[in-house]
Amino acid sequence: METRHIQLERFSPMVITAGFAVVMLVGTLAWQTTRPWRKSTGEIRVAVTEQTKNSNNDIRWQRALEGGLAGDGNEGDVLNDPDGLSNIADNVLGTLVGSYVAMKDAGTYTPAQGNRVAETVSSDLRANISYRIYGTSDIKTDPDASLSRMLAYRSDLRIALEPLLENRSYELDIFASYIDTGDEAHLAELRHMAERYRTATENVLKVVVPENALTHQLDILNALSEFEMVLEKMATYANDPFAAAALLRTFSGAEVNMLTSFDALAGYFREHVRS
């Protein structure tokens, strides 16, 4: 598992560097005439500066391409891809083209400079996805803060989460197996895993919660909701290397949110058992 995880961590920079290599091999003129960009090279360079130097995680990798024509199919993309994940490849490659042109014009291009640009883009690349966010109005609470009530809550929660016990493999291992083999069965399994997270989320939503555990309940609900959607998107965009690379970063953050929320909940249980 550790080796596979390391391979996936390298997937994103490898994809971006490969994209830069394509730009150099094909040539910017040929590339620009075969892609739907309709902005001048100068304007692309402005976009490069904005994207590669933005430190507020507000990078618009998923924005729709500017200058799209009515009736070119983009309307359907908005409906089928509301998060704009299918735009990532063109935005990343557009950034690489702009960087390459800018460096060539300035006479500063070297392979090392190209690699640095690719590394910068890779470090910024992340997919923002939509998922249901739960609030206090979605949860039924109980003012009883006794130990017996907490133990009943813990038991109810354990039962609600039982569908996750059917996920016997690490999600990244399943995804990596698809990358290695191209076997669609791995994507089907990833979708089944996402469905189990969805079922667990629905079960947890029905659990009556002690009022003093409300924050923890919200945290695990939203972490489950996010993680389920990340898995679903990874299965959907597994054949898009740029979207997949961005989603791997999103997976990492969602996984941390899951672990953090459940660790905090475990701390809540420990604290109340001791008191």
C-alpha positions in Angstrom: 0.0 0.0 0.0 2.8 2.4 0.9 4.5 2.0 -2.5 1.2 2.5 -4.3 0.5 5.6 -2.3 3.9 7.1 -3.1 3.3 6.4 -6.8 0.0 8.3 -6.7 1.5 11.2 -4.8 3.9 11.5 -7.8 1.1 11.2 -10.3 0.2 14.9 -10.2 3.7 16.4 -10.9 4.3 13.7 -13.5 1.1 14.6 -15.4 1.9 18.4 -15.4 5.5 17.8 -16.5 4.3 15.6 -19.3 1.9 18.3 -20.3 4.7 20.8 -20.6 6.7 18.3 -22.7 3.7 18.0 -25.0 3.7 21.8 -25.4 7.4 21.8 -26.4 7.1 18.8 -28.7 4.0 19.9 -30.6 4.9 23.6 -30.6 2.7 26.4 -29.3 1.4 27.4 -32.8 0.1 23.9 -33.6 -1.2 23.5 -30.1 -3.1 26.8 -30.1 -4.7 26.1 -33.4 -6.1 22.8 -32.2 -7.5 24.0 -28.8 -10.5 26.2 -28.2 -8.6 29.1 -26.7 -9.6 32.4 -28.3 -7.4 34.8 -26.3 -4.2 36.4 -27.3 -0.8 35.2 -26.0 -0.4 38.4 -24.0 -3.7 37.8 -22.2 -2.8 34.2 -21.5 0.4 35.4 -19.8 -1.7 37.5 -17.5 -3.7 34.4 -16.6 -0.5 32.5 -15.9 0.7 35.2 -13.4 -2.6 35.1 -11.6 -2.8 31.3 -11.4 0.7 30.3 -10.5 1.3 33.0 -7.9 -2.1 32.8 -6.1 -1.5 31.8 -2.5 -5.1 31.9 -1.4 -6.2 28.6 -2.9 -8.5 30.5 -5.2 -7.1 29.2 -8.5 -9.7 28.9 -11.2 -8.6 25.7 -12.8 -12.2 24.7 -13.2 -13.5 27.8 -14.9 -15.1 27.5 -18.2 -12.9 28.4 -21.2 -13.4 32.1 -22.1 -14.7 32.9 -25.6 -16.8 29.7 -25.9 -19.4 29.9 -28.7 -23.1 29.3 -28.2 -24.1 25.9 -29.3 -20.6 24.3 -29.0 -21.8 21.8 -26.4 -20.7 23.8 -23.4 -24.3 24.0 -22.1 -24.5 20.3 -21.7 -21.1 20.3 -19.9 -22.5 22.8 -17.4 -25.3 20.4 -16.6 -23.2 17.3 -16.6 -20.2 18.8 -14.9 -21.4 21.6 -12.6 -18.0 21.7 -10.9 -16.1 22.2 -14.2 -13.7 19.4 -13.6 -13.6 18.7 -17.3 -12.1 22.2 -17.8 -9.0 21.5 -15.7 -7.0 20.0 -18.5 -7.4 22.9 -20.9 -6.8 25.5 -18.1 -3.6 23.7 -17.0 -2.3 23.3 -20.5 -3.3 26.9 -21.3 -1.2 28.0 -18.4 1.7 25.9 -19.6 1.4 27.3 -23.1 1.4 30.8 -21.7 4.4 30.2 -19.5 6.3 28.6 -22.4 5.5 31.5 -24.8 6.4 34.1 -22.1 9.8 32.5 -21.4 10.6 32.0 -25.0 9.7 35.6 -25.8 11.9 36.8 -22.9 14.7 34.4 -23.9 14.6 32.8 -20.4 13.4 29.4 -21.2 15.4 26.4 -20.1 14.3 22.8 -19.3 14.9 23.6 -15.6 12.7 26.7 -15.8 10.0 24.6 -17.5 10.2 22.0 -14.7 9.9 24.7 -12.1 6.7 26.0 -13.8 5.3 22.5 -13.9 6.1 22.0 -10.2 4.4 25.3 -9.4 1.3 24.4 -11.3 1.3 21.0 -9.8 1.6 22.3 -6.2 -1.4 24.6 -6.8 -3.6 22.1 -8.6 -6.6 21.0 -6.6 -10.2 20.3 -7.5 -13.1 22.0 -5.6 -16.2 19.8 -5.7 -19.8 20.3 -4.6 -21.3 18.1 -1.9 -24.1 18.4 0.6 -23.2 20.4 3.7 -25.3 19.6 6.8 -26.4 22.1 9.4 -27.9 22.0 12.9 -31.4 22.0 11.4 -30.7 18.6 9.8 -30.0 16.9 13.2 -32.3 15.8 15.9 -30.8 16.4 19.4 -31.5 15.2 22.9 -30.7 17.4 25.9 -29.8 14.4 28.0 -26.0 14.6 28.7 -25.8 11.5 30.9 -23.2 8.8 30.5 -25.9 6.3 29.6 -27.2 8.6 26.9 -23.7 9.0 25.5 -23.2 5.2 25.4 -26.5 4.8 23.6 -25.4 7.4 21.1 -22.1 5.6 20.6 -23.9 2.4 20.0 -26.3 3.9 17.5 -23.5 5.5 15.7 -21.6 2.3 15.4 -24.6 0.6 13.9 -25.1 3.5 11.5 -21.5 3.2 10.2 -21.6 -0.5 9.6 -21.9 -0.2 5.8 -18.3 1.1 5.8 -17.1 -2.2 7.1 -17.8 -3.6 3.7 -15.1 -1.3 2.2 -12.3 -3.8 2.8 -9.6 -2.1 0.7 -8.0 1.3 0.8 -9.7 3.6 -1.7 -6.4 4.8 -3.2 -5.3 1.3 -3.8 -8.5 0.6 -5.8 -7.9 3.8 -7.8 -4.2 3.0 -8.4 -5.2 -0.5 -9.5 -7.3 1.1 -12.2 -4.5 3.4 -13.3 -2.1 0.4 -13.5 -4.5 -2.0 -15.3 -7.3 0.0 -16.9 -9.7 -2.6 -15.6 -13.1 -1.0 -15.3 -14.0 -3.3 -12.4 -11.8 -1.2 -10.2 -13.9 1.9 -11.0 -17.1 -0.1 -10.3 -15.7 -1.0 -6.9 -14.8 2.6 -6.2 -18.4 3.6 -7.0 -19.6 0.9 -4.7 -17.4 2.3 -1.9 -18.8 5.7 -2.5 -22.4 4.3 -2.3 -21.5 2.8 1.1 -20.3 6.2 2.3 -23.6 7.6 1.1 -25.6 4.9 3.0 -23.5 5.5 6.1 -24.2 9.3 5.9 -27.9 8.7 5.6 -27.8 6.3 8.6 -25.9 8.8 10.7 -28.3 11.5 9.8 -31.1 9.5 11.5 -29.2 9.1 14.8 -30.5 11.2 17.7 -27.6 13.2 19.1 -26.8 14.4 22.6 -26.8 18.2 22.4 -23.2 18.4 23.6 -22.1 16.1 20.7 -23.8 18.2 18.0 -20.6 19.8 16.7 -18.9 16.4 16.4 -22.0 14.9 14.6 -22.0 17.8 12.1 -18.3 17.3 11.5 -18.5 13.6 10.7 -21.6 14.1 8.6 -19.9 16.7 6.4 -16.7 14.7 6.2 -18.6 11.6 5.1 -20.6 13.6 2.6 -17.4 15.2 1.1 -15.5 11.9 1.0 -18.4 10.1 -0.8 -18.5 12.7 -3.5 -14.7 12.7 -3.9 -14.7 9.0 -4.6 -17.6 9.4 -7.0 -15.7 12.1 -8.9 -12.5 10.1 -9.0 -14.4 7.2 -10.6 -16.0 9.5 -13.1 -12.8 11.4 -14.1 -10.3 8.5 -13.8 -9.5 8.8 -17.5 -8.8 12.5 -17.4 -5.2 12.7 -16.1 -5.4 16.4 -15.1 -8.7 16.1 -13.4 -7.6 12.9 -11.7 -4.4 14.6 -10.5 -6.4 17.5 -9.0 -8.9 15.1 -7.4 -6.0 13.2 -5.7 -5.2 16.4 -3.9 -8.9 16.8 -3.0 -8.9 13.2 -1.8 -6.0 13.9 0.5 -7.8 16.8 2.1 -11.1 14.9 2.4 -9.3 12.0 4.0 -7.7 14.3 6.6 -11.2 15.8 7.3 -12.5 12.3 7.9 -9.7 11.3 10.2 -9.9 14.5 12.1 -13.6 14.5 12.7 -13.7 10.9 13.9 -10.6 11.4 16.1 -12.4 14.4 17.7 -15.5 12.3 18.2 -13.4 9.5 19.9 -12.0 12.2 22.2 -15.6 13.2 23.1 -16.4 9.6 24.0 -13.2 9.2 26.1 -13.8 12.5 27.9 -17.4 11.4 28.9 -16.4 7.9 30.0 -13.8 9.4 32.4 -16.2 12.1 33.8 
